[in-house]
Amino acid sequence: MDSLHDVMRSIRPETKSGKDHLSVFREFLAHLDQLQRKALSSRPRAKPPARRKPARRVKV
């Protein structure tokens, strides 16, 4: 939990002293959610491969 506090302080300096663990963890999850949404929106969508029609069989 101490390393989580250090990471949060490095991202944004603490404005209030004595944050409890739960609020720090919620803030951490909010940052992760924001980063994930940003990554999903910037990633180009992959097009599915074009379907090919099966080759016709010639009757002998």
mmCIF file as gemmi writes it, N, C-alpha and C atoms, coordinates in Angstrom:
data_model
loop_
_atom_site.group_PDB
_atom_site.id
_atom_site.type_symbol
_atom_site.label_atom_id
_atom_site.label_alt_id
_atom_site.label_comp_id
_atom_site.label_asym_id
_atom_site.label_entity_id
_atom_site.label_seq_id
_atom_site.pdbx_PDB_ins_code
_atom_site.Cartn_x
_atom_site.Cartn_y
_atom_site.Cartn_z
_atom_site.occupancy
_atom_site.B_iso_or_equiv
_atom_site.pdbx_formal_charge
_atom_site.auth_seq_id
_atom_site.auth_asym_id
_atom_site.pdbx_PDB_model_num
ATOM 1 N N . MET Axp A 1 ? 0.833 -1.185 0 1 0 ? 1 A 1
ATOM 2 C CA . MET Axp A 1 ? 0 0 0 1 0 ? 1 A 1
ATOM 3 C C . MET Axp A 1 ? 0.876 1.247 0 1 0 ? 1 A 1
ATOM 4 N N . ASP Axp A 2 ? 2.033 1.162 0.631 1 0 ? 2 A 1
ATOM 5 C CA . ASP Axp A 2 ? 2.927 2.318 0.646 1 0 ? 2 A 1
ATOM 6 C C . ASP Axp A 2 ? 3.428 2.659 -0.751 1 0 ? 2 A 1
ATOM 7 N N . SER Axp A 3 ? 3.707 1.635 -1.555 1 0 ? 3 A 1
ATOM 8 C CA . SER Axp A 3 ? 4.156 1.909 -2.923 1 0 ? 3 A 1
ATOM 9 C C . SER Axp A 3 ? 3.033 2.541 -3.742 1 0 ? 3 A 1
ATOM 10 N N . LEU Axp A 4 ? 1.793 2.151 -3.465 1 0 ? 4 A 1
ATOM 11 C CA . LEU Axp A 4 ? 0.652 2.773 -4.133 1 0 ? 4 A 1
ATOM 12 C C . LEU Axp A 4 ? 0.576 4.257 -3.791 1 0 ? 4 A 1
ATOM 13 N N . HIS Axp A 5 ? 0.795 4.589 -2.538 1 0 ? 5 A 1
ATOM 14 C CA . HIS Axp A 5 ? 0.807 5.995 -2.118 1 0 ? 5 A 1
ATOM 15 C C . HIS Axp A 5 ? 1.922 6.766 -2.83 1 0 ? 5 A 1
ATOM 16 N N . ASP Axp A 6 ? 3.086 6.152 -2.955 1 0 ? 6 A 1
ATOM 17 C CA . ASP Axp A 6 ? 4.202 6.813 -3.631 1 0 ? 6 A 1
ATOM 18 C C . ASP Axp A 6 ? 3.881 7.079 -5.102 1 0 ? 6 A 1
ATOM 19 N N . VAL Axp A 7 ? 3.25 6.102 -5.758 1 0 ? 7 A 1
ATOM 20 C CA . VAL Axp A 7 ? 2.889 6.268 -7.161 1 0 ? 7 A 1
ATOM 21 C C . VAL Axp A 7 ? 1.863 7.387 -7.312 1 0 ? 7 A 1
ATOM 22 N N . MET Axp A 8 ? 0.884 7.412 -6.431 1 0 ? 8 A 1
ATOM 23 C CA . MET Axp A 8 ? -0.154 8.438 -6.512 1 0 ? 8 A 1
ATOM 24 C C . MET Axp A 8 ? 0.429 9.833 -6.26 1 0 ? 8 A 1
ATOM 25 N N . ARG Axp A 9 ? 1.361 9.931 -5.353 1 0 ? 9 A 1
ATOM 26 C CA . ARG Axp A 9 ? 1.996 11.228 -5.088 1 0 ? 9 A 1
ATOM 27 C C . ARG Axp A 9 ? 2.832 11.687 -6.275 1 0 ? 9 A 1
ATOM 28 N N . SER Axp A 10 ? 3.46 10.74 -6.979 1 0 ? 10 A 1
ATOM 29 C CA . SER Axp A 10 ? 4.264 11.119 -8.131 1 0 ? 10 A 1
ATOM 30 C C . SER Axp A 10 ? 3.384 11.561 -9.3 1 0 ? 10 A 1
ATOM 31 N N . ILE Axp A 11 ? 2.182 11.01 -9.408 1 0 ? 11 A 1
ATOM 32 C CA . ILE Axp A 11 ? 1.261 11.41 -10.473 1 0 ? 11 A 1
ATOM 33 C C . ILE Axp A 11 ? 0.716 12.801 -10.202 1 0 ? 11 A 1
ATOM 34 N N . ARG Axp A 12 ? 0.229 13.01 -9 1 0 ? 12 A 1
ATOM 35 C CA . ARG Axp A 12 ? -0.324 14.308 -8.636 1 0 ? 12 A 1
ATOM 36 C C . ARG Axp A 12 ? 0.016 14.57 -7.172 1 0 ? 12 A 1
ATOM 37 N N . PRO Axp A 13 ? 0.57 15.73 -6.892 1 0 ? 13 A 1
ATOM 38 C CA . PRO Axp A 13 ? 0.915 16.007 -5.499 1 0 ? 13 A 1
ATOM 39 C C . PRO Axp A 13 ? -0.337 16.029 -4.616 1 0 ? 13 A 1
ATOM 40 N N . GLU Axp A 14 ? -0.147 15.601 -3.409 1 0 ? 14 A 1
ATOM 41 C CA . GLU Axp A 14 ? -1.259 15.486 -2.472 1 0 ? 14 A 1
ATOM 42 C C . GLU Axp A 14 ? -1.698 16.875 -2.013 1 0 ? 14 A 1
ATOM 43 N N . THR Axp A 15 ? -3.01 17.138 -2.084 1 0 ? 15 A 1
ATOM 44 C CA . THR Axp A 15 ? -3.525 18.44 -1.659 1 0 ? 15 A 1
ATOM 45 C C . THR Axp A 15 ? -3.953 18.414 -0.198 1 0 ? 15 A 1
ATOM 46 N N . LYS Axp A 16 ? -4.423 17.267 0.248 1 0 ? 16 A 1
ATOM 47 C CA . LYS Axp A 16 ? -4.803 17.118 1.652 1 0 ? 16 A 1
ATOM 48 C C . LYS Axp A 16 ? -3.842 16.132 2.306 1 0 ? 16 A 1
ATOM 49 N N . SER Axp A 17 ? -3.565 16.357 3.533 1 0 ? 17 A 1
ATOM 50 C CA . SER Axp A 17 ? -2.694 15.4 4.225 1 0 ? 17 A 1
ATOM 51 C C . SER Axp A 17 ? -3.553 14.348 4.908 1 0 ? 17 A 1
ATOM 52 N N . GLY Axp A 18 ? -3.05 13.148 4.966 1 0 ? 18 A 1
ATOM 53 C CA . GLY Axp A 18 ? -3.725 12.074 5.687 1 0 ? 18 A 1
ATOM 54 C C . GLY Axp A 18 ? -4.868 11.431 4.932 1 0 ? 18 A 1
ATOM 55 N N . LYS Axp A 19 ? -4.718 11.194 3.631 1 0 ? 19 A 1
ATOM 56 C CA . LYS Axp A 19 ? -5.759 10.484 2.881 1 0 ? 19 A 1
ATOM 57 C C . LYS Axp A 19 ? -5.815 9.048 3.38 1 0 ? 19 A 1
ATOM 58 N N . ASP Axp A 20 ? -7.016 8.532 3.467 1 0 ? 20 A 1
ATOM 59 C CA . ASP Axp A 20 ? -7.128 7.141 3.887 1 0 ? 20 A 1
ATOM 60 C C . ASP Axp A 20 ? -6.871 6.217 2.696 1 0 ? 20 A 1
ATOM 61 N N . HIS Axp A 21 ? -6.626 4.968 2.989 1 0 ? 21 A 1
ATOM 62 C CA . HIS Axp A 21 ? -6.248 3.997 1.967 1 0 ? 21 A 1
ATOM 63 C C . HIS Axp A 21 ? -7.335 3.807 0.925 1 0 ? 21 A 1
ATOM 64 N N . LEU Axp A 22 ? -8.576 3.832 1.344 1 0 ? 22 A 1
ATOM 65 C CA . LEU Axp A 22 ? -9.672 3.59 0.42 1 0 ? 22 A 1
ATOM 66 C C . LEU Axp A 22 ? -9.785 4.695 -0.627 1 0 ? 22 A 1
ATOM 67 N N . SER Axp A 23 ? -9.638 5.935 -0.219 1 0 ? 23 A 1
ATOM 68 C CA . SER Axp A 23 ? -9.733 7.03 -1.195 1 0 ? 23 A 1
ATOM 69 C C . SER Axp A 23 ? -8.539 7.01 -2.154 1 0 ? 23 A 1
ATOM 70 N N . VAL Axp A 24 ? -7.375 6.638 -1.675 1 0 ? 24 A 1
ATOM 71 C CA . VAL Axp A 24 ? -6.201 6.529 -2.54 1 0 ? 24 A 1
ATOM 72 C C . VAL Axp A 24 ? -6.409 5.415 -3.557 1 0 ? 24 A 1
ATOM 73 N N . PHE Axp A 25 ? -6.955 4.294 -3.112 1 0 ? 25 A 1
ATOM 74 C CA . PHE Axp A 25 ? -7.192 3.18 -4.012 1 0 ? 25 A 1
ATOM 75 C C . PHE Axp A 25 ? -8.252 3.533 -5.052 1 0 ? 25 A 1
ATOM 76 N N . ARG Axp A 26 ? -9.298 4.233 -4.657 1 0 ? 26 A 1
ATOM 77 C CA . ARG Axp A 26 ? -10.334 4.66 -5.602 1 0 ? 26 A 1
ATOM 78 C C . ARG Axp A 26 ? -9.757 5.625 -6.636 1 0 ? 26 A 1
ATOM 79 N N . GLU Axp A 27 ? -8.91 6.52 -6.203 1 0 ? 27 A 1
ATOM 80 C CA . GLU Axp A 27 ? -8.271 7.458 -7.117 1 0 ? 27 A 1
ATOM 81 C C . GLU Axp A 27 ? -7.37 6.716 -8.102 1 0 ? 27 A 1
ATOM 82 N N . PHE Axp A 28 ? -6.659 5.722 -7.613 1 0 ? 28 A 1
ATOM 83 C CA . PHE Axp A 28 ? -5.798 4.895 -8.452 1 0 ? 28 A 1
ATOM 84 C C . PHE Axp A 28 ? -6.623 4.175 -9.519 1 0 ? 28 A 1
ATOM 85 N N . LEU Axp A 29 ? -7.752 3.597 -9.121 1 0 ? 29 A 1
ATOM 86 C CA . LEU Axp A 29 ? -8.623 2.916 -10.071 1 0 ? 29 A 1
ATOM 87 C C . LEU Axp A 29 ? -9.2 3.889 -11.094 1 0 ? 29 A 1
ATOM 88 N N . ALA Axp A 30 ? -9.511 5.093 -10.675 1 0 ? 30 A 1
ATOM 89 C CA . ALA Axp A 30 ? -10.018 6.104 -11.605 1 0 ? 30 A 1
ATOM 90 C C . ALA Axp A 30 ? -8.963 6.454 -12.649 1 0 ? 30 A 1
ATOM 91 N N . HIS Axp A 31 ? -7.709 6.555 -12.225 1 0 ? 31 A 1
ATOM 92 C CA . HIS Axp A 31 ? -6.616 6.83 -13.165 1 0 ? 31 A 1
ATOM 93 C C . HIS Axp A 31 ? -6.454 5.679 -14.159 1 0 ? 31 A 1
ATOM 94 N N . LEU Axp A 32 ? -6.522 4.444 -13.669 1 0 ? 32 A 1
ATOM 95 C CA . LEU Axp A 32 ? -6.403 3.29 -14.557 1 0 ? 32 A 1
ATOM 96 C C . LEU Axp A 32 ? -7.546 3.269 -15.571 1 0 ? 32 A 1
ATOM 97 N N . ASP Axp A 33 ? -8.758 3.551 -15.109 1 0 ? 33 A 1
ATOM 98 C CA . ASP Axp A 33 ? -9.914 3.563 -15.988 1 0 ? 33 A 1
ATOM 99 C C . ASP Axp A 33 ? -9.768 4.633 -17.062 1 0 ? 33 A 1
ATOM 100 N N . GLN Axp A 34 ? -9.284 5.796 -16.672 1 0 ? 34 A 1
ATOM 101 C CA . GLN Axp A 34 ? -9.079 6.895 -17.618 1 0 ? 34 A 1
ATOM 102 C C . GLN Axp A 34 ? -8.026 6.524 -18.657 1 0 ? 34 A 1
ATOM 103 N N . LEU Axp A 35 ? -6.94 5.913 -18.242 1 0 ? 35 A 1
ATOM 104 C CA . LEU Axp A 35 ? -5.895 5.501 -19.172 1 0 ? 35 A 1
ATOM 105 C C . LEU Axp A 35 ? -6.393 4.422 -20.132 1 0 ? 35 A 1
ATOM 106 N N . GLN Axp A 36 ? -7.209 3.499 -19.616 1 0 ? 36 A 1
ATOM 107 C CA . GLN Axp A 36 ? -7.726 2.434 -20.459 1 0 ? 36 A 1
ATOM 108 C C . GLN Axp A 36 ? -8.677 3 -21.516 1 0 ? 36 A 1
ATOM 109 N N . ARG Axp A 37 ? -9.559 3.923 -21.128 1 0 ? 37 A 1
ATOM 110 C CA . ARG Axp A 37 ? -10.474 4.531 -22.092 1 0 ? 37 A 1
ATOM 111 C C . ARG Axp A 37 ? -9.7 5.31 -23.156 1 0 ? 37 A 1
ATOM 112 N N . LYS Axp A 38 ? -8.645 5.986 -22.742 1 0 ? 38 A 1
ATOM 113 C CA . LYS Axp A 38 ? -7.828 6.756 -23.682 1 0 ? 38 A 1
ATOM 114 C C . LYS Axp A 38 ? -7.134 5.817 -24.673 1 0 ? 38 A 1
ATOM 115 N N . ALA Axp A 39 ? -6.621 4.696 -24.192 1 0 ? 39 A 1
ATOM 116 C CA . ALA Axp A 39 ? -5.937 3.739 -25.054 1 0 ? 39 A 1
ATOM 117 C C . ALA Axp A 39 ? -6.908 3.092 -26.036 1 0 ? 39 A 1
ATOM 118 N N . LEU Axp A 40 ? -8.117 2.793 -25.597 1 0 ? 40 A 1
ATOM 119 C CA . LEU Axp A 40 ? -9.096 2.171 -26.483 1 0 ? 40 A 1
ATOM 120 C C . LEU Axp A 40 ? -9.564 3.134 -27.561 1 0 ? 40 A 1
ATOM 121 N N . SER Axp A 41 ? -9.695 4.405 -27.23 1 0 ? 41 A 1
ATOM 122 C CA . SER Axp A 41 ? -10.178 5.365 -28.215 1 0 ? 41 A 1
ATOM 123 C C . SER Axp A 41 ? -9.111 5.717 -29.242 1 0 ? 41 A 1
ATOM 124 N N . SER Axp A 42 ? -7.847 5.616 -28.886 1 0 ? 42 A 1
ATOM 125 C CA . SER Axp A 42 ? -6.78 5.981 -29.824 1 0 ? 42 A 1
ATOM 126 C C . SER Axp A 42 ? -6.353 4.811 -30.708 1 0 ? 42 A 1
ATOM 127 N N . ARG Axp A 43 ? -6.732 3.593 -30.341 1 0 ? 43 A 1
ATOM 128 C CA . ARG Axp A 43 ? -6.336 2.414 -31.105 1 0 ? 43 A 1
ATOM 129 C C . ARG Axp A 43 ? -7.242 2.264 -32.331 1 0 ? 43 A 1
ATOM 130 N N . PRO Axp A 44 ? -6.678 2.1 -33.525 1 0 ? 44 A 1
ATOM 131 C CA . PRO Axp A 44 ? -7.521 1.927 -34.713 1 0 ? 44 A 1
ATOM 132 C C . PRO Axp A 44 ? -8.224 0.574 -34.679 1 0 ? 44 A 1
ATOM 133 N N . ARG Axp A 45 ? -9.421 0.543 -35.204 1 0 ? 45 A 1
ATOM 134 C CA . ARG Axp A 45 ? -10.166 -0.711 -35.233 1 0 ? 45 A 1
ATOM 135 C C . ARG Axp A 45 ? -9.657 -1.606 -36.353 1 0 ? 45 A 1
ATOM 136 N N . ALA Axp A 46 ? -9.552 -2.863 -36.059 1 0 ? 46 A 1
ATOM 137 C CA . ALA Axp A 46 ? -9.102 -3.83 -37.057 1 0 ? 46 A 1
ATOM 138 C C . ALA Axp A 46 ? -10.322 -4.315 -37.841 1 0 ? 46 A 1
ATOM 139 N N . LYS Axp A 47 ? -10.205 -4.317 -39.158 1 0 ? 47 A 1
ATOM 140 C CA . LYS Axp A 47 ? -11.301 -4.806 -39.987 1 0 ? 47 A 1
ATOM 141 C C . LYS Axp A 47 ? -11.211 -6.321 -40.064 1 0 ? 47 A 1
ATOM 142 N N . PRO Axp A 48 ? -12.357 -6.993 -40.016 1 0 ? 48 A 1
ATOM 143 C CA . PRO Axp A 48 ? -12.312 -8.449 -40.162 1 0 ? 48 A 1
ATOM 144 C C . PRO Axp A 48 ? -11.91 -8.805 -41.592 1 0 ? 48 A 1
ATOM 145 N N . PRO Axp A 49 ? -11.234 -9.911 -41.778 1 0 ? 49 A 1
ATOM 146 C CA . PRO Axp A 49 ? -10.803 -10.287 -43.129 1 0 ? 49 A 1
ATOM 147 C C . PRO Axp A 49 ? -12.019 -10.529 -44.032 1 0 ? 49 A 1
ATOM 148 N N . ALA Axp A 50 ? -11.873 -10.206 -45.304 1 0 ? 50 A 1
ATOM 149 C CA . ALA Axp A 50 ? -12.959 -10.382 -46.259 1 0 ? 50 A 1
ATOM 150 C C . ALA Axp A 50 ? -13.24 -11.877 -46.432 1 0 ? 50 A 1
ATOM 151 N N . ARG Axp A 51 ? -14.525 -12.203 -46.528 1 0 ? 51 A 1
ATOM 152 C CA . ARG Axp A 51 ? -14.896 -13.608 -46.707 1 0 ? 51 A 1
ATOM 153 C C . ARG Axp A 51 ? -14.726 -13.995 -48.169 1 0 ? 51 A 1
ATOM 154 N N . ARG Axp A 52 ? -14.232 -15.173 -48.367 1 0 ? 52 A 1
ATOM 155 C CA . ARG Axp A 52 ? -14.076 -15.683 -49.722 1 0 ? 52 A 1
ATOM 156 C C . ARG Axp A 52 ? -15.166 -16.699 -49.988 1 0 ? 52 A 1
ATOM 157 N N . LYS Axp A 53 ? -15.668 -16.684 -51.221 1 0 ? 53 A 1
ATOM 158 C CA . LYS Axp A 53 ? -16.653 -17.683 -51.607 1 0 ? 53 A 1
ATOM 159 C C . LYS Axp A 53 ? -15.923 -18.99 -51.882 1 0 ? 53 A 1
ATOM 160 N N . PRO Axp A 54 ? -16.525 -20.104 -51.497 1 0 ? 54 A 1
ATOM 161 C CA . PRO Axp A 54 ? -15.861 -21.383 -51.783 1 0 ? 54 A 1
ATOM 162 C C . PRO Axp A 54 ? -15.792 -21.619 -53.294 1 0 ? 54 A 1
ATOM 163 N N . ALA Axp A 55 ? -14.74 -22.28 -53.734 1 0 ? 55 A 1
ATOM 164 C CA . ALA Axp A 55 ? -14.557 -22.568 -55.163 1 0 ? 55 A 1
ATOM 165 C C . ALA Axp A 55 ? -15.629 -23.541 -55.621 1 0 ? 55 A 1
ATOM 166 N N . ARG Axp A 56 ? -16.112 -23.304 -56.831 1 0 ? 56 A 1
ATOM 167 C CA . ARG Axp A 56 ? -17.14 -24.194 -57.387 1 0 ? 56 A 1
ATOM 168 C C . ARG Axp A 56 ? -16.485 -25.487 -57.847 1 0 ? 56 A 1
ATOM 169 N N . ARG Axp A 57 ? -17.193 -26.551 -57.604 1 0 ? 57 A 1
ATOM 170 C CA . ARG Axp A 57 ? -16.702 -27.854 -58.066 1 0 ? 57 A 1
ATOM 171 C C . ARG Axp A 57 ? -17.287 -28.164 -59.436 1 0 ? 57 A 1
ATOM 172 N N . VAL Axp A 58 ? -16.449 -28.674 -60.276 1 0 ? 58 A 1
ATOM 173 C CA . VAL Axp A 58 ? -16.893 -29.046 -61.63 1 0 ? 58 A 1
ATOM 174 C C . VAL Axp A 58 ? -17.252 -30.516 -61.608 1 0 ? 58 A 1
ATOM 175 N N . LYS Axp A 59 ? -18.501 -30.813 -62.052 1 0 ? 59 A 1
ATOM 176 C CA . LYS Axp A 59 ? -18.911 -32.223 -62.099 1 0 ? 59 A 1
ATOM 177 C C . LYS Axp A 59 ? -18.294 -32.913 -63.302 1 0 ? 59 A 1
ATOM 178 N N . VAL Axp A 60 ? -17.825 -34.123 -63.095 1 0 ? 60 A 1
ATOM 179 C CA . VAL Axp A 60 ? -17.155 -34.882 -64.165 1 0 ? 60 A 1
ATOM 180 C C . VAL Axp A 60 ? -18.056 -35.944 -64.689 1 0 ? 60 A 1
